[in-house]
Amino acid sequence: VSLAAFMRGAMTLSDLGSYWISQVVGGATGAILGGIVSGSYSTVASGDEVTPFQAQLAEVCLTFVLCYTVLNVATVPKVENNHYYGLSIGLVVLSGAISVGPIS
């Protein structure tokens, strides 16, 4: 999503770099803390009877929908100060977790 916002011109290159660093550090920190709290670490794998191509295709489709939603509700000047963008983005993430989560 950060890359899409950068490509649209809604984010500078320096902001993109700091966003990416923050996302990697936040993800790693969350994974480590989650493992410490739960006492075990999990592995990431595709769903049962799903090929890597199917899992990747599902991820690409969901990423497109998420980027499209974010770009249209959060970066368009015409809809500044709207109160629905969080709901829109949240519903896309929820629908992705429900539909694509078991696949990939």
Residue frames as qw, qx, qy, qz and C-alpha x, y, z in Angstrom:
[[0.000, 0.888, 0.460, 0.000, 0.00, 0.00, 0.00],
 [0.315, -0.768, 0.117, 0.546, 2.89, 2.37, 0.75],
 [0.378, -0.108, 0.613, 0.685, 4.37, 1.70, -2.67],
 [0.177, 0.635, 0.674, 0.333, 0.99, 2.39, -4.31],
 [0.149, -0.928, -0.250, 0.235, 0.69, 5.68, -2.40],
 [0.383, -0.552, 0.354, 0.651, 4.22, 6.62, -3.48],
 [0.342, 0.180, 0.702, 0.598, 3.47, 5.78, -7.12],
 [0.067, 0.805, 0.568, 0.158, 0.38, 7.96, -6.96],
 [0.264, 0.517, -0.085, 0.809, 2.42, 10.87, -5.60],
 [0.544, -0.736, -0.188, -0.355, 0.79, 10.90, -2.18],
 [0.776, -0.585, 0.120, 0.202, 4.06, 10.03, -0.43],
 [0.204, 0.859, -0.465, -0.063, 7.67, 11.12, -0.85],
 [0.770, 0.299, -0.550, 0.126, 10.57, 8.72, -1.36],
 [0.118, 0.366, -0.685, 0.619, 11.96, 9.45, 2.11],
 [0.640, -0.170, 0.330, -0.672, 8.54, 8.77, 3.65],
 [0.904, 0.165, -0.302, -0.254, 8.33, 5.51, 1.71],
 [0.544, 0.350, -0.677, 0.350, 11.69, 4.38, 3.08],
 [0.158, -0.278, 0.627, -0.710, 10.77, 5.23, 6.65],
 [0.799, -0.043, 0.075, -0.595, 7.38, 3.49, 6.27],
 [0.853, 0.221, -0.469, -0.062, 9.06, 0.33, 4.96],
 [0.313, 0.331, -0.717, 0.527, 11.62, 0.30, 7.76],
 [0.423, -0.210, 0.456, -0.755, 8.89, 0.85, 10.35],
 [0.871, 0.046, -0.123, -0.473, 6.76, -1.94, 8.88],
 [0.740, 0.252, -0.606, 0.146, 9.63, -4.46, 8.89],
 [0.117, 0.285, -0.676, 0.670, 10.70, -3.52, 12.44],
 [0.582, -0.141, 0.276, -0.752, 7.08, -3.59, 13.64],
 [0.887, 0.100, -0.316, -0.321, 6.41, -6.96, 12.04],
 [0.602, 0.255, -0.680, 0.332, 9.56, -8.52, 13.47],
 [0.109, -0.262, 0.577, -0.766, 8.87, -7.06, 16.92],
 [0.737, -0.083, 0.076, -0.667, 5.29, -8.32, 16.83],
 [0.856, 0.148, -0.484, -0.107, 6.41, -11.81, 15.80],
 [0.399, 0.264, -0.704, 0.526, 9.02, -11.97, 18.57],
 [0.303, -0.191, 0.473, -0.805, 6.65, -10.66, 21.24],
 [0.820, -0.012, -0.153, -0.551, 3.88, -12.98, 20.05],
 [0.764, 0.162, -0.616, 0.106, 6.22, -15.95, 20.38],
 [0.162, 0.241, -0.664, 0.689, 7.34, -14.85, 23.85],
 [0.515, -0.140, 0.272, -0.801, 3.78, -14.32, 25.07],
 [0.888, 0.046, -0.159, -0.430, 2.39, -17.57, 23.63],
 [0.636, -0.467, 0.614, -0.007, 5.45, -19.65, 24.40],
 [0.686, 0.124, 0.645, 0.313, 5.70, -20.99, 20.85],
 [0.128, 0.512, -0.353, -0.773, 6.38, -19.78, 17.36],
 [0.750, 0.415, 0.487, -0.169, 4.37, -20.73, 14.31],
 [0.336, -0.152, 0.615, 0.697, 5.35, -21.20, 10.71],
 [0.478, 0.519, 0.013, -0.708, 3.68, -19.70, 7.70],
 [0.255, -0.022, 0.901, 0.351, 2.36, -22.13, 5.10],
 [0.406, -0.021, -0.446, -0.797, -0.27, -22.34, 2.39],
 [0.729, -0.081, 0.328, -0.596, -3.62, -23.95, 3.13],
 [0.595, -0.042, 0.802, 0.031, -4.32, -27.63, 2.59],
 [0.575, 0.408, 0.657, 0.268, -4.38, -28.69, -1.05],
 [0.225, 0.955, 0.063, -0.184, -3.41, -25.21, -2.26],
 [0.784, 0.282, 0.073, 0.548, -0.60, -24.76, -4.74],
 [0.392, -0.418, -0.055, 0.818, 1.91, -21.96, -4.31],
 [0.084, 0.215, 0.463, 0.856, 0.55, -20.37, -7.50],
 [0.306, -0.664, -0.612, -0.300, -2.99, -20.31, -6.10],
 [0.488, -0.658, -0.341, 0.461, -1.81, -18.79, -2.83],
 [0.335, -0.217, 0.163, 0.902, 0.23, -16.14, -4.63],
 [0.035, -0.401, -0.569, -0.717, -2.64, -15.30, -6.97],
 [0.383, -0.737, -0.557, -0.021, -4.99, -14.87, -4.01],
 [0.465, -0.558, -0.151, 0.671, -2.50, -12.56, -2.31],
 [0.227, 0.027, 0.358, 0.905, -2.02, -10.47, -5.46],
 [0.170, -0.580, -0.610, -0.512, -5.78, -10.07, -5.91],
 [0.453, -0.753, -0.434, 0.198, -6.31, -9.05, -2.29],
 [0.446, -0.374, 0.025, 0.813, -3.36, -6.66, -2.39],
 [0.105, 0.284, 0.468, 0.830, -4.81, -5.02, -5.51],
 [0.312, -0.711, -0.560, -0.289, -8.20, -4.57, -3.83],
 [0.522, -0.659, -0.284, 0.461, -6.59, -3.17, -0.68],
 [0.367, -0.178, 0.187, 0.894, -4.38, -0.72, -2.60],
 [0.017, -0.451, -0.554, -0.700, -7.29, 0.36, -4.79],
 [0.398, -0.758, -0.515, -0.041, -9.44, 1.01, -1.73],
 [0.505, -0.564, -0.137, 0.639, -6.76, 2.93, 0.15],
 [0.295, 0.009, 0.326, 0.898, -5.90, 5.05, -2.88],
 [0.119, -0.505, -0.556, -0.650, -9.55, 5.94, -3.49],
 [0.462, -0.769, -0.424, -0.127, -10.62, 6.72, 0.06],
 [0.614, -0.659, -0.092, 0.424, -7.48, 8.06, 1.74],
 [0.481, -0.266, 0.278, 0.788, -5.43, 9.85, -0.91],
 [0.203, 0.567, 0.541, 0.587, -7.98, 11.67, -3.09],
 [0.086, 0.004, -0.234, 0.968, -8.29, 15.39, -2.26],
 [0.414, -0.311, -0.412, -0.749, -11.99, 15.33, -3.17],
 [0.740, -0.459, -0.458, -0.178, -12.78, 13.12, -0.15],
 [0.303, 0.316, -0.552, 0.709, -10.53, 14.82, 2.42],
 [0.237, -0.166, 0.545, -0.787, -11.68, 14.70, 6.05],
 [0.708, -0.154, -0.470, -0.504, -14.09, 11.86, 5.34],
 [0.496, -0.419, 0.594, -0.474, -15.17, 9.61, 8.16],
 [0.943, 0.110, 0.132, -0.284, -15.63, 6.38, 6.26],
 [0.525, 0.624, -0.579, -0.017, -12.13, 5.55, 5.03],
 [0.196, -0.410, 0.831, -0.321, -11.23, 3.55, 8.13],
 [0.743, 0.133, 0.510, -0.412, -14.37, 1.47, 7.80],
 [0.759, 0.576, -0.182, -0.243, -13.75, 0.88, 4.10],
 [0.319, 0.596, -0.727, 0.122, -10.16, -0.23, 4.64],
 [0.388, -0.269, 0.776, -0.419, -11.10, -2.34, 7.65],
 [0.827, 0.248, 0.307, -0.400, -13.82, -4.15, 5.73],
 [0.683, 0.590, -0.419, -0.099, -11.39, -4.96, 2.92],
 [0.066, 0.497, -0.818, 0.283, -8.88, -6.35, 5.43],
 [0.599, -0.063, 0.640, -0.477, -11.63, -8.36, 7.16],
 [0.854, 0.399, 0.045, -0.330, -12.92, -9.77, 3.88],
 [0.502, 0.611, -0.611, 0.038, -9.36, -10.70, 2.93],
 [0.205, -0.384, 0.818, -0.375, -8.75, -12.44, 6.23],
 [0.734, 0.116, 0.502, -0.443, -11.94, -14.44, 5.80],
 [0.827, 0.516, 0.017, -0.222, -11.57, -15.27, 2.11],
 [0.594, 0.642, -0.460, 0.152, -7.82, -15.43, 1.49],
 [0.377, -0.645, 0.580, -0.326, -6.59, -16.28, 5.00],
 [0.868, -0.115, 0.464, -0.131, -7.32, -20.02, 4.73],
 [0.826, 0.555, -0.006, 0.094, -5.66, -20.16, 1.29],
 [0.566, 0.560, -0.318, 0.515, -2.42, -18.40, 2.03]]
